[in-house]
Amino acid sequence: MHSCNHATFNMKGDTIVSCDSYGVLKLWDIRKGAPMVSIDAGPHPGNHVTFDPSGYLAGTFVSPAFRQSLAKDDRN
């Protein structure tokens, strides 16, 4: 299990995006309490995650590589 470095809700409040110490971004369905999508952006830790204003795209920022990964919520 990797430590969670940051997490945030989308605007609707039904999805959480998180990033961990291995650079893995996950979208979580809070109703099910289970991950919907997992993207390995590693090997550097994810430091911050956010949703865009639409709530359908999430991004994580990792350093020192400054990579950017995106996940899309396709439920709607």
Helices and strands as residue ranges (DSSP letters): E 4-9, E 15-20, E 24-29, E 34-40, E 46-51, E 57-62, E 68-72
